Amino acid sequence: MQIPSRPQMKKKFLLIIPIVIIIGIVLYFFHYPILAAKGVLEIKTNPETVIFINNEQAGNTPFKKEFYPQELNVKIFPIQQNSSTIPIWQGTVKINPLVLTLIRQDFAENKDQTGGEILTLNKIPDKTTAALKITSYPNKATVILDGKVKGYTPLLLKKIEAGQHTLELSLPYYQTTVLGLNINAGYRLDGEVRLAKEKEEKKEEEGSSDNQNQEDKPFVQILSTPTGWLRVRQEAGTSSPEIAKIKPGEEYLLLEEKDGWFKIQLNDKQVGWISGEYATKPNRKSD
Protein backbone atom coordinates (compact mmCIF):
# COMPACT_ATOMS: atom_id res chain seq x y z
CA MET A 1 0.00 0.00 0.00
CA GLN A 2 1.44 3.31 -1.08
CA ILE A 3 1.27 6.13 1.49
CA PRO A 4 0.70 9.61 -0.07
CA SER A 5 3.63 11.90 0.32
CA ARG A 6 3.35 15.12 2.29
CA PRO A 7 3.23 17.34 -0.85
CA GLN A 8 0.36 15.24 -2.28
CA MET A 9 -1.64 15.45 0.97
CA LYS A 10 -1.07 19.18 1.17
CA LYS A 11 -2.24 19.61 -2.43
CA LYS A 12 -5.46 17.66 -1.78
CA PHE A 13 -6.09 19.66 1.40
CA LEU A 14 -5.71 22.94 -0.48
CA LEU A 15 -8.23 21.72 -3.07
CA ILE A 16 -10.81 20.80 -0.39
CA ILE A 17 -10.71 24.19 1.39
CA PRO A 18 -12.23 26.23 -1.51
CA ILE A 19 -14.96 23.60 -1.98
CA VAL A 20 -15.92 23.81 1.70
CA ILE A 21 -15.97 27.62 1.53
CA ILE A 22 -18.19 27.61 -1.57
CA ILE A 23 -20.65 25.18 0.05
CA GLY A 24 -20.73 27.36 3.16
CA ILE A 25 -21.51 30.48 1.11
CA VAL A 26 -24.31 28.70 -0.74
CA LEU A 27 -25.85 27.48 2.51
CA TYR A 28 -25.61 30.93 4.11
CA PHE A 29 -27.03 33.02 1.29
CA PHE A 30 -29.54 30.63 -0.19
CA HIS A 31 -30.77 28.98 3.03
CA TYR A 32 -30.33 25.45 1.82
CA PRO A 33 -33.70 23.84 2.62
CA ILE A 34 -32.30 20.74 4.29
CA LEU A 35 -31.16 22.90 7.21
CA ALA A 36 -34.51 24.64 7.74
CA ALA A 37 -37.73 23.44 9.32
CA LYS A 38 -40.89 24.09 7.34
CA GLY A 39 -43.73 26.46 8.16
CA VAL A 40 -47.38 26.24 7.11
CA LEU A 41 -49.41 28.57 4.89
CA GLU A 42 -53.18 28.34 5.25
CA ILE A 43 -55.64 30.32 3.11
CA LYS A 44 -59.39 30.51 3.74
CA THR A 45 -61.79 32.50 1.57
CA ASN A 46 -65.49 32.98 1.14
CA PRO A 47 -66.49 32.16 -1.57
CA GLU A 48 -64.10 29.48 -2.89
CA THR A 49 -61.21 30.89 -4.93
CA VAL A 50 -58.13 29.84 -6.92
CA ILE A 51 -54.67 30.33 -5.37
CA PHE A 52 -51.47 31.25 -7.23
CA ILE A 53 -48.15 31.19 -5.37
CA ASN A 54 -45.10 32.77 -7.01
CA ASN A 55 -47.14 32.97 -10.24
CA GLU A 56 -47.92 29.24 -10.29
CA GLN A 57 -51.38 27.79 -9.68
CA ALA A 58 -51.32 26.00 -6.32
CA GLY A 59 -54.93 24.91 -5.84
CA ASN A 60 -58.29 26.12 -4.55
CA THR A 61 -59.39 27.26 -1.11
CA PRO A 62 -59.44 26.03 1.56
CA PHE A 63 -55.67 25.76 1.01
CA LYS A 64 -53.01 24.46 3.39
CA LYS A 65 -49.42 23.54 2.55
CA GLU A 66 -45.94 23.41 4.09
CA PHE A 67 -43.16 25.65 2.77
CA TYR A 68 -39.55 26.27 3.67
CA PRO A 69 -38.97 29.68 5.34
CA GLN A 70 -39.24 32.39 2.68
CA GLU A 71 -41.43 35.19 1.38
CA LEU A 72 -44.23 34.05 -0.92
CA ASN A 73 -46.11 36.11 -3.48
CA VAL A 74 -49.77 35.11 -3.17
CA LYS A 75 -52.54 35.95 -5.64
CA ILE A 76 -56.20 35.03 -5.24
CA PHE A 77 -58.45 34.72 -8.30
CA PRO A 78 -62.17 33.99 -8.67
CA ILE A 79 -63.12 30.46 -9.74
CA GLN A 80 -64.44 31.73 -13.08
CA GLN A 81 -61.53 33.41 -14.85
CA ASN A 82 -59.89 33.95 -18.21
CA SER A 83 -56.59 35.32 -19.50
CA SER A 84 -57.59 38.90 -18.69
CA THR A 85 -58.87 38.22 -15.15
CA ILE A 86 -57.05 40.21 -12.49
CA PRO A 87 -56.55 38.93 -8.92
CA ILE A 88 -59.15 39.94 -6.35
CA TRP A 89 -56.40 39.90 -3.70
CA GLN A 90 -52.63 39.78 -3.78
CA GLY A 91 -49.82 40.26 -1.31
CA THR A 92 -46.52 38.99 0.05
CA VAL A 93 -46.49 36.81 3.16
CA LYS A 94 -43.62 35.55 5.26
CA ILE A 95 -43.28 31.86 6.11
CA ASN A 96 -41.47 31.19 9.38
CA PRO A 97 -40.26 27.76 10.57
CA LEU A 98 -42.60 25.58 12.65
CA VAL A 99 -45.46 28.11 12.75
CA LEU A 100 -48.64 28.90 10.82
CA THR A 101 -49.22 31.89 8.55
CA LEU A 102 -52.94 32.46 7.92
CA ILE A 103 -54.70 34.45 5.18
CA ARG A 104 -58.47 34.79 5.52
CA GLN A 105 -60.64 36.87 3.20
CA ASP A 106 -64.41 37.35 2.94
CA PHE A 107 -65.09 38.77 -0.52
CA ALA A 108 -68.17 40.84 -1.43
CA GLU A 109 -69.45 42.34 -4.67
CA ASN A 110 -68.80 45.76 -3.17
CA LYS A 111 -65.04 45.98 -2.57
CA ASP A 112 -65.57 48.21 0.49
CA GLN A 113 -67.51 45.38 2.14
CA THR A 114 -64.64 42.91 1.68
CA GLY A 115 -62.77 42.13 4.88
CA GLY A 116 -60.12 39.75 6.16
CA GLU A 117 -56.79 39.37 7.87
CA ILE A 118 -53.23 38.07 7.61
CA LEU A 119 -51.80 36.51 10.79
CA THR A 120 -48.09 35.73 11.12
CA LEU A 121 -46.01 34.51 14.08
CA ASN A 122 -42.48 35.86 14.58
CA LYS A 123 -39.92 34.90 17.22
CA ILE A 124 -39.00 37.42 19.94
CA PRO A 125 -36.00 37.40 22.31
CA ASP A 126 -38.10 37.00 25.47
CA LYS A 127 -39.06 33.32 25.73
CA THR A 128 -41.22 33.83 28.83
CA THR A 129 -43.91 36.03 27.34
CA ALA A 130 -45.77 36.77 24.09
CA ALA A 131 -46.45 39.94 22.08
CA LEU A 132 -49.10 41.28 19.72
CA LYS A 133 -48.80 43.76 16.83
CA ILE A 134 -52.02 44.87 15.13
CA THR A 135 -52.55 47.10 12.11
CA SER A 136 -55.84 47.77 10.36
CA TYR A 137 -57.24 49.39 7.25
CA PRO A 138 -58.62 51.91 7.97
CA ASN A 139 -56.55 52.63 11.06
CA LYS A 140 -57.66 54.13 14.39
CA ALA A 141 -59.83 51.08 15.10
CA THR A 142 -60.46 50.37 18.78
CA VAL A 143 -58.47 47.33 19.97
CA ILE A 144 -60.17 45.24 22.65
CA LEU A 145 -58.19 42.28 24.00
CA ASP A 146 -60.03 39.87 26.29
CA GLY A 147 -62.73 42.47 26.94
CA LYS A 148 -60.33 45.33 27.80
CA VAL A 149 -59.61 48.33 25.56
CA LYS A 150 -55.87 48.46 24.81
CA GLY A 151 -55.72 51.39 22.38
CA TYR A 152 -56.09 52.09 18.68
CA THR A 153 -54.50 50.66 15.58
CA PRO A 154 -51.67 50.55 14.73
CA LEU A 155 -50.81 49.07 18.14
CA LEU A 156 -47.91 47.07 19.58
CA LEU A 157 -48.35 45.21 22.88
CA LYS A 158 -44.82 44.13 23.80
CA LYS A 159 -45.81 41.84 26.66
CA ILE A 160 -48.97 39.79 26.95
CA GLU A 161 -49.65 36.45 28.55
CA ALA A 162 -48.98 33.48 26.28
CA GLY A 163 -52.01 31.37 25.41
CA GLN A 164 -55.50 31.94 24.05
CA HIS A 165 -56.97 35.43 23.62
CA THR A 166 -60.00 37.10 22.05
CA LEU A 167 -59.19 40.12 19.90
CA GLU A 168 -61.87 42.59 18.80
CA LEU A 169 -61.46 45.52 16.40
CA SER A 170 -64.26 48.06 16.05
CA LEU A 171 -64.70 51.27 14.10
CA PRO A 172 -67.87 53.28 13.43
CA TYR A 173 -69.57 52.36 10.14
CA TYR A 174 -67.45 49.19 9.81
CA GLN A 175 -68.24 45.62 10.77
CA THR A 176 -66.64 44.54 14.04
CA THR A 177 -63.91 41.92 13.58
CA VAL A 178 -63.52 39.29 16.32
CA LEU A 179 -60.57 36.87 16.24
CA GLY A 180 -59.62 33.96 18.47
CA LEU A 181 -55.84 33.90 18.93
CA ASN A 182 -53.40 31.39 20.38
CA ILE A 183 -49.91 32.84 20.89
CA ASN A 184 -47.04 30.73 22.21
CA ALA A 185 -44.41 32.13 24.57
CA GLY A 186 -41.44 33.52 22.68
CA TYR A 187 -43.54 34.69 19.74
CA ARG A 188 -45.18 37.90 18.53
CA LEU A 189 -48.35 37.63 16.49
CA ASP A 190 -48.49 40.19 13.67
CA GLY A 191 -52.03 40.83 12.44
CA GLU A 192 -53.02 42.90 9.40
CA VAL A 193 -56.79 43.38 9.38
CA ARG A 194 -58.95 44.88 6.65
CA LEU A 195 -62.27 46.04 8.09
CA ALA A 196 -65.40 45.62 5.99
CA LYS A 197 -67.89 48.47 5.76
CA GLU A 198 -71.36 48.00 7.17
CA LYS A 199 -73.89 46.90 4.57
CA GLU A 200 -76.40 49.59 3.66
CA GLU A 201 -79.89 48.14 3.76
CA LYS A 202 -82.11 50.09 1.39
CA LYS A 203 -85.70 50.57 2.46
CA GLU A 204 -87.16 52.58 -0.39
CA GLU A 205 -90.77 52.05 0.63
CA GLU A 206 -90.06 53.52 4.07
CA GLY A 207 -87.74 56.28 2.96
CA SER A 208 -90.05 59.28 3.17
CA SER A 209 -91.83 58.18 6.36
CA ASP A 210 -88.51 57.40 8.06
CA ASN A 211 -87.32 60.95 7.41
CA GLN A 212 -90.49 62.34 8.96
CA ASN A 213 -90.27 60.04 11.96
CA GLN A 214 -86.62 60.99 12.43
CA GLU A 215 -87.69 64.59 13.03
CA ASP A 216 -90.00 63.51 15.86
CA LYS A 217 -87.38 61.43 17.71
CA PRO A 218 -85.15 62.92 20.44
CA PHE A 219 -81.53 63.46 19.55
CA VAL A 220 -78.34 64.84 21.08
CA GLN A 221 -75.70 67.13 19.68
CA ILE A 222 -72.08 66.68 20.71
CA LEU A 223 -70.48 69.72 22.38
CA SER A 224 -66.86 70.85 22.26
CA THR A 225 -64.40 68.74 24.26
CA PRO A 226 -60.81 69.38 25.41
CA THR A 227 -59.54 66.59 23.15
CA GLY A 228 -61.60 67.42 20.06
CA TRP A 229 -63.51 64.13 20.29
CA LEU A 230 -65.78 62.27 22.71
CA ARG A 231 -65.48 58.66 23.84
CA VAL A 232 -68.40 56.31 23.24
CA ARG A 233 -68.54 53.49 25.76
CA GLN A 234 -70.18 50.09 25.78
CA GLU A 235 -72.12 50.85 28.97
CA ALA A 236 -72.81 53.93 31.11
CA GLY A 237 -69.68 54.66 33.17
CA THR A 238 -66.03 55.57 32.71
CA SER A 239 -64.89 52.02 33.53
CA SER A 240 -66.79 50.55 30.57
CA PRO A 241 -64.77 49.68 27.41
CA GLU A 242 -64.53 52.35 24.73
CA ILE A 243 -66.06 51.33 21.40
CA ALA A 244 -65.77 54.48 19.29
CA LYS A 245 -64.96 58.19 19.13
CA ILE A 246 -67.29 60.91 17.84
CA LYS A 247 -66.74 64.57 17.01
CA PRO A 248 -68.25 67.82 18.33
CA GLY A 249 -71.17 69.08 16.24
CA GLU A 250 -72.35 65.61 15.24
CA GLU A 251 -75.92 64.55 16.06
CA TYR A 252 -77.18 61.14 17.17
CA LEU A 253 -80.52 59.61 18.09
CA LEU A 254 -81.09 59.51 21.85
CA LEU A 255 -82.30 56.12 23.04
CA GLU A 256 -82.03 56.34 26.83
CA GLU A 257 -80.78 58.45 29.74
CA LYS A 258 -79.13 57.06 32.86
CA ASP A 259 -77.23 58.79 35.68
CA GLY A 260 -75.96 61.64 33.50
CA TRP A 261 -75.19 59.37 30.54
CA PHE A 262 -76.89 59.25 27.13
CA LYS A 263 -77.41 56.06 25.15
CA ILE A 264 -77.10 56.91 21.45
CA GLN A 265 -77.52 55.16 18.10
CA LEU A 266 -74.14 55.19 16.35
CA ASN A 267 -75.30 53.36 13.23
CA ASP A 268 -77.80 50.70 12.17
CA LYS A 269 -76.17 47.99 14.28
CA GLN A 270 -74.23 49.77 17.00
CA VAL A 271 -75.26 51.72 20.09
CA GLY A 272 -73.18 53.22 22.88
CA TRP A 273 -73.13 55.55 25.88
CA ILE A 274 -71.68 59.07 26.13
CA SER A 275 -71.26 61.45 29.02
CA GLY A 276 -74.08 64.01 29.23
CA GLU A 277 -71.47 66.62 30.20
CA TYR A 278 -70.46 66.99 26.55
CA ALA A 279 -73.87 66.64 24.85
CA THR A 280 -77.04 68.70 24.63
CA LYS A 281 -80.64 68.01 23.59
CA PRO A 282 -81.66 70.88 21.28
CA ASN A 283 -85.22 71.26 20.06
CA ARG A 284 -85.81 70.62 16.38
CA LYS A 285 -87.71 73.33 14.55
CA SER A 286 -90.78 72.21 12.65
CA ASP A 287 -91.21 73.45 9.10
Helices and strands as residue ranges (DSSP letters): H 6-30, G 33-35, E 39-46, E 49-53, E 56-60, E 63-67, E 70-78, E 89-95, E 100-106, G 111-113, E 115-123, E 130-137, E 142-145, E 148-152, E 155-160, E 163-170, E 177-183, E 187-194, G 204-206, H 207-216, E 219-222, E 230-233, E 242-246, E 251-258, E 261-265, E 271-275, G 276-278, E 279-280
